[in-house]
Amino acid sequence: MARIKVHELRNKSKAELLNQLKDLKAELALLRVAKVTGGAPNKLSKIKVVRLSIAQVLTVISQKQKAALREAYKNKKFLPLDLRPKKTRAIRRRLTKHQVLH
């Protein structure tokens, strides 16, 4: 399997991504078996590409989930901690622009 382009992954649905992830994991298992049994060198170099592809698929899945959560909490009063902006503790405790003016 050739390297996967991330922009193609972003256009796929979650079910398609999960199917592709399952296929990649199965391929990785076969490559690992080939490594143990002394397979061809081209198969051994393919392990790195498949692992990278798995990471890309998982990243796109998590990004889509986070985007869906952001959309769900868009106009809510409170935001889950992992959706809030990542800042240092000191920055979070600083006065806001509104508080400085008054």
SEPA-143486 format. One record per atom (N, C-alpha, C): residue number from 1; residue in three letters; chain; atom name; x, y negated, z. Coordinates in Angstrom, 1 decimal. Example, Ala and Ser with C-alpha at 12.3 -4.5 7.8 and 13.67 -1.06 7.14 Angstrom:
<recs>
{1,ALA,A,N,{13.2,5.7,7.8}}
{1,ALA,A,CA,{12.3,4.5,7.8}}
{1,ALA,A,C,{13.2,3.3,7.8}}
{2,SER,A,N,{12.8,2.2,7.1}}
{2,SER,A,CA,{13.7,1.1,7.1}}
{2,SER,A,C,{12.9,0.0,7.9}}
</recs>
This chain:
<recs>
{1,MET,A,N,{0.8,1.2,0.0}}
{1,MET,A,CA,{0.0,0.0,0.0}}
{1,MET,A,C,{0.9,-1.2,0.0}}
{2,ALA,A,N,{0.6,-2.2,-0.9}}
{2,ALA,A,CA,{1.4,-3.4,-1.0}}
{2,ALA,A,C,{1.0,-4.3,0.2}}
{3,ARG,A,N,{1.9,-5.4,0.3}}
{3,ARG,A,CA,{1.6,-6.3,1.4}}
{3,ARG,A,C,{0.3,-7.0,1.1}}
{4,ILE,A,N,{-0.4,-7.3,2.2}}
{4,ILE,A,CA,{-1.7,-7.9,2.2}}
{4,ILE,A,C,{-1.6,-9.4,2.2}}
{5,LYS,A,N,{-2.4,-10.1,1.4}}
{5,LYS,A,CA,{-2.4,-11.6,1.5}}
{5,LYS,A,C,{-3.5,-12.0,2.5}}
{6,VAL,A,N,{-3.1,-12.9,3.4}}
{6,VAL,A,CA,{-4.0,-13.3,4.5}}
{6,VAL,A,C,{-5.2,-14.0,3.9}}
{7,HIS,A,N,{-5.1,-14.8,2.9}}
{7,HIS,A,CA,{-6.2,-15.6,2.3}}
{7,HIS,A,C,{-7.3,-14.6,1.8}}
{8,GLU,A,N,{-6.8,-13.4,1.4}}
{8,GLU,A,CA,{-7.8,-12.4,0.9}}
{8,GLU,A,C,{-8.5,-11.8,2.1}}
{9,LEU,A,N,{-7.8,-11.6,3.2}}
{9,LEU,A,CA,{-8.4,-11.1,4.4}}
{9,LEU,A,C,{-9.5,-12.0,5.0}}
{10,ARG,A,N,{-9.3,-13.3,4.9}}
{10,ARG,A,CA,{-10.2,-14.3,5.5}}
{10,ARG,A,C,{-11.6,-14.2,4.8}}
{11,ASN,A,N,{-11.6,-13.8,3.5}}
{11,ASN,A,CA,{-12.9,-13.7,2.8}}
{11,ASN,A,C,{-13.7,-12.5,3.1}}
{12,LYS,A,N,{-13.1,-11.5,3.8}}
{12,LYS,A,CA,{-13.8,-10.2,4.0}}
{12,LYS,A,C,{-14.6,-10.3,5.3}}
{13,SER,A,N,{-15.6,-9.5,5.3}}
{13,SER,A,CA,{-16.5,-9.4,6.5}}
{13,SER,A,C,{-15.8,-8.6,7.6}}
{14,LYS,A,N,{-16.4,-8.6,8.8}}
{14,LYS,A,CA,{-15.8,-8.0,9.9}}
{14,LYS,A,C,{-15.7,-6.4,9.7}}
{15,ALA,A,N,{-16.8,-5.9,9.1}}
{15,ALA,A,CA,{-16.9,-4.5,8.8}}
{15,ALA,A,C,{-15.8,-4.1,7.8}}
{16,GLU,A,N,{-15.5,-4.9,6.8}}
{16,GLU,A,CA,{-14.5,-4.6,5.8}}
{16,GLU,A,C,{-13.1,-4.6,6.5}}
{17,LEU,A,N,{-12.9,-5.6,7.4}}
{17,LEU,A,CA,{-11.6,-5.7,8.1}}
{17,LEU,A,C,{-11.4,-4.5,9.0}}
{18,LEU,A,N,{-12.4,-4.1,9.7}}
{18,LEU,A,CA,{-12.3,-2.9,10.6}}
{18,LEU,A,C,{-12.0,-1.7,9.8}}
{19,ASN,A,N,{-12.6,-1.5,8.6}}
{19,ASN,A,CA,{-12.3,-0.4,7.7}}
{19,ASN,A,C,{-10.9,-0.4,7.3}}
{20,GLN,A,N,{-10.4,-1.6,6.9}}
{20,GLN,A,CA,{-9.0,-1.7,6.4}}
{20,GLN,A,C,{-8.1,-1.4,7.5}}
{21,LEU,A,N,{-8.4,-1.9,8.7}}
{21,LEU,A,CA,{-7.6,-1.6,9.9}}
{21,LEU,A,C,{-7.5,-0.1,10.2}}
{22,LYS,A,N,{-8.6,0.6,10.0}}
{22,LYS,A,CA,{-8.6,2.0,10.2}}
{22,LYS,A,C,{-7.7,2.7,9.2}}
{23,ASP,A,N,{-7.8,2.3,8.0}}
{23,ASP,A,CA,{-7.0,2.9,6.9}}
{23,ASP,A,C,{-5.5,2.6,7.1}}
{24,LEU,A,N,{-5.2,1.4,7.5}}
{24,LEU,A,CA,{-3.8,1.1,7.8}}
{24,LEU,A,C,{-3.2,1.9,8.9}}
{25,LYS,A,N,{-4.0,2.1,10.0}}
{25,LYS,A,CA,{-3.5,2.9,11.1}}
{25,LYS,A,C,{-3.3,4.3,10.7}}
{26,ALA,A,N,{-4.2,4.8,9.9}}
{26,ALA,A,CA,{-4.1,6.2,9.4}}
{26,ALA,A,C,{-2.8,6.3,8.6}}
{27,GLU,A,N,{-2.6,5.3,7.7}}
{27,GLU,A,CA,{-1.4,5.3,6.9}}
{27,GLU,A,C,{-0.1,5.3,7.7}}
{28,LEU,A,N,{-0.1,4.5,8.8}}
{28,LEU,A,CA,{1.0,4.3,9.7}}
{28,LEU,A,C,{1.3,5.7,10.4}}
{29,ALA,A,N,{0.2,6.4,10.8}}
{29,ALA,A,CA,{0.4,7.7,11.4}}
{29,ALA,A,C,{1.1,8.7,10.4}}
{30,LEU,A,N,{0.7,8.6,9.2}}
{30,LEU,A,CA,{1.3,9.5,8.2}}
{30,LEU,A,C,{2.8,9.2,8.0}}
{31,LEU,A,N,{3.0,7.9,7.9}}
{31,LEU,A,CA,{4.4,7.4,7.8}}
{31,LEU,A,C,{5.3,7.9,8.9}}
{32,ARG,A,N,{4.7,7.8,10.1}}
{32,ARG,A,CA,{5.5,8.2,11.3}}
{32,ARG,A,C,{5.8,9.7,11.3}}
{33,VAL,A,N,{4.8,10.5,10.8}}
{33,VAL,A,CA,{5.0,11.9,10.7}}
{33,VAL,A,C,{6.1,12.2,9.7}}
{34,ALA,A,N,{6.1,11.4,8.5}}
{34,ALA,A,CA,{7.1,11.6,7.5}}
{34,ALA,A,C,{8.5,11.2,8.1}}
{35,LYS,A,N,{8.5,10.2,9.0}}
{35,LYS,A,CA,{9.8,9.8,9.6}}
{35,LYS,A,C,{10.4,11.0,10.4}}
{36,VAL,A,N,{9.5,11.6,11.2}}
{36,VAL,A,CA,{9.9,12.7,12.1}}
{36,VAL,A,C,{10.4,13.9,11.3}}
{37,THR,A,N,{9.7,14.2,10.2}}
{37,THR,A,CA,{10.0,15.4,9.4}}
{37,THR,A,C,{11.2,15.1,8.4}}
{38,GLY,A,N,{11.7,13.9,8.4}}
{38,GLY,A,CA,{12.8,13.6,7.5}}
{38,GLY,A,C,{12.3,13.2,6.1}}
{39,GLY,A,N,{11.4,12.3,6.1}}
{39,GLY,A,CA,{10.8,11.9,4.8}}
{39,GLY,A,C,{11.8,11.0,4.0}}
{40,ALA,A,N,{11.3,10.6,2.8}}
{40,ALA,A,CA,{12.0,9.8,1.9}}
{40,ALA,A,C,{12.3,8.4,2.5}}
{41,PRO,A,N,{13.4,7.8,2.2}}
{41,PRO,A,CA,{13.8,6.5,2.7}}
{41,PRO,A,C,{12.8,5.4,2.4}}
{42,ASN,A,N,{12.2,5.5,1.2}}
{42,ASN,A,CA,{11.2,4.5,0.8}}
{42,ASN,A,C,{10.0,4.5,1.7}}
{43,LYS,A,N,{9.6,5.7,2.3}}
{43,LYS,A,CA,{8.5,5.8,3.2}}
{43,LYS,A,C,{8.9,5.1,4.6}}
{44,LEU,A,N,{10.2,5.3,4.9}}
{44,LEU,A,CA,{10.6,4.7,6.2}}
{44,LEU,A,C,{10.6,3.2,6.2}}
{45,SER,A,N,{11.0,2.6,5.0}}
{45,SER,A,CA,{10.9,1.2,4.9}}
{45,SER,A,C,{9.5,0.6,4.9}}
{46,LYS,A,N,{8.6,1.5,4.5}}
{46,LYS,A,CA,{7.2,1.1,4.4}}
{46,LYS,A,C,{6.5,0.9,5.7}}
{47,ILE,A,N,{7.1,1.5,6.8}}
{47,ILE,A,CA,{6.5,1.4,8.1}}
{47,ILE,A,C,{6.4,0.0,8.5}}
{48,LYS,A,N,{7.5,-0.8,8.3}}
{48,LYS,A,CA,{7.5,-2.2,8.7}}
{48,LYS,A,C,{6.4,-3.0,8.0}}
{49,VAL,A,N,{6.2,-2.7,6.7}}
{49,VAL,A,CA,{5.1,-3.4,5.9}}
{49,VAL,A,C,{3.7,-3.1,6.5}}
{50,VAL,A,N,{3.5,-1.8,6.8}}
{50,VAL,A,CA,{2.2,-1.4,7.3}}
{50,VAL,A,C,{1.9,-2.0,8.7}}
{51,ARG,A,N,{3.0,-2.0,9.5}}
{51,ARG,A,CA,{2.8,-2.6,10.9}}
{51,ARG,A,C,{2.5,-4.1,10.7}}
{52,LEU,A,N,{3.1,-4.8,9.8}}
{52,LEU,A,CA,{2.9,-6.2,9.6}}
{52,LEU,A,C,{1.4,-6.4,9.1}}
{53,SER,A,N,{1.0,-5.6,8.2}}
{53,SER,A,CA,{-0.4,-5.7,7.7}}
{53,SER,A,C,{-1.4,-5.4,8.8}}
{54,ILE,A,N,{-1.1,-4.5,9.7}}
{54,ILE,A,CA,{-2.0,-4.2,10.8}}
{54,ILE,A,C,{-2.1,-5.5,11.7}}
{55,ALA,A,N,{-1.0,-6.1,12.0}}
{55,ALA,A,CA,{-1.0,-7.3,12.8}}
{55,ALA,A,C,{-1.7,-8.5,12.1}}
{56,GLN,A,N,{-1.6,-8.6,10.8}}
{56,GLN,A,CA,{-2.3,-9.6,10.0}}
{56,GLN,A,C,{-3.8,-9.4,10.1}}
{57,VAL,A,N,{-4.3,-8.2,10.0}}
{57,VAL,A,CA,{-5.7,-7.9,10.0}}
{57,VAL,A,C,{-6.2,-8.2,11.4}}
{58,LEU,A,N,{-5.5,-7.8,12.5}}
{58,LEU,A,CA,{-5.9,-8.0,13.8}}
{58,LEU,A,C,{-6.0,-9.5,14.1}}
{59,THR,A,N,{-5.0,-10.3,13.6}}
{59,THR,A,CA,{-5.0,-11.7,13.8}}
{59,THR,A,C,{-6.2,-12.4,13.2}}
{60,VAL,A,N,{-6.6,-12.0,11.9}}
{60,VAL,A,CA,{-7.7,-12.5,11.3}}
{60,VAL,A,C,{-9.0,-12.2,12.0}}
{61,ILE,A,N,{-9.1,-11.0,12.5}}
{61,ILE,A,CA,{-10.3,-10.6,13.3}}
{61,ILE,A,C,{-10.5,-11.4,14.5}}
{62,SER,A,N,{-9.4,-11.6,15.3}}
{62,SER,A,CA,{-9.5,-12.4,16.5}}
{62,SER,A,C,{-9.7,-13.9,16.2}}
{63,GLN,A,N,{-9.2,-14.4,15.1}}
{63,GLN,A,CA,{-9.4,-15.8,14.7}}
{63,GLN,A,C,{-10.9,-16.0,14.3}}
{64,LYS,A,N,{-11.5,-15.0,13.6}}
{64,LYS,A,CA,{-12.9,-15.1,13.3}}
{64,LYS,A,C,{-13.8,-15.0,14.5}}
{65,GLN,A,N,{-13.4,-14.2,15.5}}
{65,GLN,A,CA,{-14.2,-14.1,16.7}}
{65,GLN,A,C,{-14.1,-15.4,17.5}}
{66,LYS,A,N,{-12.9,-16.0,17.6}}
{66,LYS,A,CA,{-12.8,-17.3,18.3}}
{66,LYS,A,C,{-13.5,-18.4,17.6}}
{67,ALA,A,N,{-13.5,-18.4,16.3}}
{67,ALA,A,CA,{-14.3,-19.4,15.5}}
{67,ALA,A,C,{-15.8,-19.3,15.8}}
{68,ALA,A,N,{-16.3,-18.0,15.8}}
{68,ALA,A,CA,{-17.7,-17.8,16.1}}
{68,ALA,A,C,{-18.0,-18.2,17.5}}
{69,LEU,A,N,{-17.2,-18.0,18.5}}
{69,LEU,A,CA,{-17.4,-18.4,19.8}}
{69,LEU,A,C,{-17.4,-20.0,19.9}}
{70,ARG,A,N,{-16.5,-20.6,19.2}}
{70,ARG,A,CA,{-16.5,-22.1,19.2}}
{70,ARG,A,C,{-17.8,-22.6,18.7}}
{71,GLU,A,N,{-18.3,-22.0,17.6}}
{71,GLU,A,CA,{-19.5,-22.4,17.0}}
{71,GLU,A,C,{-20.7,-22.2,18.0}}
{72,ALA,A,N,{-20.7,-21.1,18.7}}
{72,ALA,A,CA,{-21.7,-20.8,19.7}}
{72,ALA,A,C,{-21.8,-21.8,20.9}}
{73,TYR,A,N,{-20.6,-22.2,21.3}}
{73,TYR,A,CA,{-20.5,-23.1,22.4}}
{73,TYR,A,C,{-20.4,-24.6,22.0}}
{74,LYS,A,N,{-20.7,-24.9,20.8}}
{74,LYS,A,CA,{-20.4,-26.2,20.2}}
{74,LYS,A,C,{-21.0,-27.4,21.1}}
{75,ASN,A,N,{-22.3,-27.3,21.3}}
{75,ASN,A,CA,{-23.0,-28.4,22.0}}
{75,ASN,A,C,{-23.4,-28.0,23.4}}
{76,LYS,A,N,{-22.7,-27.1,24.0}}
{76,LYS,A,CA,{-23.0,-26.7,25.4}}
{76,LYS,A,C,{-22.3,-27.6,26.3}}
{77,LYS,A,N,{-22.8,-27.6,27.6}}
{77,LYS,A,CA,{-22.1,-28.5,28.6}}
{77,LYS,A,C,{-20.8,-28.0,29.0}}
{78,PHE,A,N,{-20.7,-26.7,29.2}}
{78,PHE,A,CA,{-19.4,-26.1,29.7}}
{78,PHE,A,C,{-18.8,-25.2,28.6}}
{79,LEU,A,N,{-17.5,-25.1,28.6}}
{79,LEU,A,CA,{-16.8,-24.4,27.6}}
{79,LEU,A,C,{-15.9,-23.3,28.3}}
{80,PRO,A,N,{-15.9,-22.1,27.8}}
{80,PRO,A,CA,{-15.0,-21.1,28.5}}
{80,PRO,A,C,{-13.6,-21.5,28.5}}
{81,LEU,A,N,{-12.8,-21.1,29.5}}
{81,LEU,A,CA,{-11.5,-21.5,29.7}}
{81,LEU,A,C,{-10.6,-21.3,28.5}}
{82,ASP,A,N,{-10.8,-20.2,27.8}}
{82,ASP,A,CA,{-9.9,-19.9,26.7}}
{82,ASP,A,C,{-10.3,-20.7,25.4}}
{83,LEU,A,N,{-11.4,-21.4,25.4}}
{83,LEU,A,CA,{-11.7,-22.2,24.3}}
{83,LEU,A,C,{-11.4,-23.7,24.5}}
{84,ARG,A,N,{-11.0,-24.0,25.8}}
{84,ARG,A,CA,{-10.6,-25.4,26.1}}
{84,ARG,A,C,{-9.2,-25.7,25.5}}
{85,PRO,A,N,{-8.9,-26.9,25.3}}
{85,PRO,A,CA,{-7.6,-27.3,24.8}}
{85,PRO,A,C,{-6.5,-26.8,25.8}}
{86,LYS,A,N,{-5.4,-26.3,25.3}}
{86,LYS,A,CA,{-4.3,-25.8,26.1}}
{86,LYS,A,C,{-3.4,-27.0,26.4}}
{87,LYS,A,N,{-3.5,-27.5,27.7}}
{87,LYS,A,CA,{-2.6,-28.6,28.1}}
{87,LYS,A,C,{-2.0,-28.2,29.4}}
{88,THR,A,N,{-1.0,-29.0,29.8}}
{88,THR,A,CA,{-0.4,-28.8,31.1}}
{88,THR,A,C,{-1.3,-29.2,32.2}}
{89,ARG,A,N,{-1.1,-28.7,33.4}}
{89,ARG,A,CA,{-1.9,-29.0,34.6}}
{89,ARG,A,C,{-1.9,-30.5,34.8}}
{90,ALA,A,N,{-0.8,-31.1,34.7}}
{90,ALA,A,CA,{-0.7,-32.6,35.0}}
{90,ALA,A,C,{-1.5,-33.4,34.0}}
{91,ILE,A,N,{-1.5,-33.0,32.7}}
{91,ILE,A,CA,{-2.2,-33.7,31.7}}
{91,ILE,A,C,{-3.7,-33.6,32.0}}
{92,ARG,A,N,{-4.1,-32.4,32.4}}
{92,ARG,A,CA,{-5.6,-32.2,32.7}}
{92,ARG,A,C,{-6.0,-33.0,33.8}}
{93,ARG,A,N,{-5.2,-33.3,34.8}}
{93,ARG,A,CA,{-5.6,-34.1,35.9}}
{93,ARG,A,C,{-5.4,-35.6,35.8}}
{94,ARG,A,N,{-4.9,-36.1,34.7}}
{94,ARG,A,CA,{-4.7,-37.5,34.4}}
{94,ARG,A,C,{-6.1,-38.1,34.2}}
{95,LEU,A,N,{-6.1,-39.4,34.4}}
{95,LEU,A,CA,{-7.3,-40.2,34.2}}
{95,LEU,A,C,{-7.7,-40.1,32.7}}
{96,THR,A,N,{-9.0,-40.1,32.4}}
{96,THR,A,CA,{-9.4,-40.1,31.0}}
{96,THR,A,C,{-9.4,-41.5,30.5}}
{97,LYS,A,N,{-9.6,-41.7,29.3}}
{97,LYS,A,CA,{-9.6,-43.1,28.7}}
{97,LYS,A,C,{-10.7,-43.9,29.3}}
{98,HIS,A,N,{-11.9,-43.3,29.5}}
{98,HIS,A,CA,{-13.0,-43.9,30.1}}
{98,HIS,A,C,{-12.7,-44.4,31.5}}
{99,GLN,A,N,{-12.1,-43.6,32.3}}
{99,GLN,A,CA,{-11.8,-43.9,33.7}}
{99,GLN,A,C,{-10.7,-45.0,33.8}}
{100,VAL,A,N,{-9.8,-45.1,32.9}}
{100,VAL,A,CA,{-8.8,-46.2,32.9}}
{100,VAL,A,C,{-9.4,-47.5,32.6}}
{101,LEU,A,N,{-10.4,-47.6,31.8}}
{101,LEU,A,CA,{-11.0,-48.9,31.4}}
{101,LEU,A,C,{-11.9,-49.5,32.5}}
{102,HIS,A,N,{-12.4,-48.6,33.4}}
{102,HIS,A,CA,{-13.3,-49.1,34.5}}
{102,HIS,A,C,{-12.6,-49.3,35.8}}
</recs>
